[in-house]
């Protein structure tokens, strides 16, 4: 991307975001110890080609979940949480994950949602999010869910840094 950076303060943090993601992926995805992962970053003076390939592999393997997390992060950064209804926000986030699971099935990438695992007898406000989470958990497991979340976080941070840094400013002001 050659888009102008309006706030160069965030640009320097993009490198650190991807370094953090590298450690997460190397520890949870590859099984390295945290010290081995940090050692690899030091040896490569940042994210090296082998580590980048590992991140790419994990992102590709977990693409429905990673795309879902990216969409959720985008939505959460764009919505004004002070004016938002928590039930609606939760509904949108769960809907995004359902949509990516359905898209995964339609594209032949595998079936994520299994109706036989739905929690019947539980209020839908709890049952549907739990069912979606459990479905992704059963397919990918906790380590790859953590990797996917880290990759999505760094991807959306990079996107907003280079395209809409004002959105990051607004989100950080809302947090603090």
LINWO-V689656 format. One record per run of one state. SS is the DSSP state (a for helix, b for strand, c for the rest). FROM is the first residue (numbers start at 1). LEN is the number of residues. If there is no record, write none. Layout:
BEGIN
ss = <SS	SS>
from = <FROM	FROM>
len = <LEN	LEN>
END
This chain:
BEGIN
ss = <c	a	c	a	c	a	c	a	c	a	c	a	c	a	c	a	c>
from = <1	8	30	34	45	49	62	63	79	86	107	115	118	124	164	165	176>
len = <7	22	4	11	4	13	1	16	7	21	8	3	6	40	1	11	1>
END
